């Protein structure tokens, strides 16, 4: 075999090996792409299942069942002395008016046990509505008016289909007699469904039909305000100092390592720190937004510092050098040039950190914000709870009606988180500069 033939044979072998290797690499690349695509599809599927589960159980929390009754505002019950005294009107037994209306609607119900079931068709909060009506318009005394009253939680669950009417009576919370009463009310057009404004205006309650998220929303707002006021300026100033003024030595290296480590510390550790410092040492009020805000500020600080330092590093060094070359001091260069240009990135990191703080539960459990708070807080020192803790409390309640309240509150919380993250993306896109 000549040298030319050997050379051609070697080239053919190398060409065949190259083609096999190339084919193998292309197959590996296709497998990698398919694996990545499968991972994305799996993640989106699980996310869709999660959202469907939450929405399917929680959308009914935004509507509520009401029962319309002909209420006789009896003067004997409300104002027996005829004085129209505001104190007497306030202290009258308005529950008796509801009971009299139900007795008149169903006169065949006479036993004590059946009457208890009959009266439970309407929420115990009905007397509050009647009291407000009389206080706002005393001319109602002595008249009979149709009034739409909040239904009891079991009635609401039956009307929304969460309690199966086809089950045997022993397996249902609502008995056959109560279902027959509901059928009569529905046939007369006295059962209606309205938007549940109380879900957004009421505080927490032991009664599911009266429970709302207003107290938790206000508590979350106060807590985030404290977190923002404390964490944002301290975090930004720390980032500016470390990037622009601090000498590069072992001390600053140690500080940087600890900041990065604190960003990965479990949130409950910050709750223990808040318990030890703010409650046991500083003796601040337990369950107050000021304590929750301070605790979440400690947890959010590392995130803001890291984000702020990254935003400051992203500003080209030429801008700093140009400012210094024109006679600006280091402080002027940092605060007049570097900080304004890095602020969009700093704000984006801050909003993401606050979004994380909004969804935290563990640190707040340690400082007592897990207590049952029925009143809406009016200040930073009042007892309060926050949205994640409210969801935790409702999820632990045995009543079936709290299941939809839990899912509804999760939907509201997810809405806030999506809005905050969307705002962060908007800031980044609007003010982003490419150097």
Buried (B, 14 or more C-beta within 10 A) or exposed (E): EEEEEEEEEEEEEEEEEEEEEEEEEEEEEEEEEEEEEEEEEEEEEEEEEEEEEBBEBBEBBBBBBBBBBEBBBBEEBBBEEEEEEEEBBEEBEBBBBBBBBBBEBBEEBEEEEBBEBBBBBBBBBBBBBBBEBBEEEBEBBEEEEEBBBBBBBBBBBBBBEBBEEEEEEEEBEBBEBBBEBBEEBEEEEBBBBEEBEBBEEBBBBEBBBBBBBBBBBBBBBBBBBBBBEBBBEBBBEBBBEBBBEBEEEEEEEEBBEEBEEBBEEEBBBBBBBBBEBBBEEEEBBBBBBBBBBBBBBBBBBBBBBBBBBBBBBBBEEEBBEEBBEEEBEEEBBBBEBBBEBBBBBBBBBBBBBBBBBBBBBBBBBBBBBBEEBEEBBEEBBBBBBBBBBBBBBBBEBEBBBBBBBBBBBBBBBBEBBEEBBEBBEEBBEEBEEEE
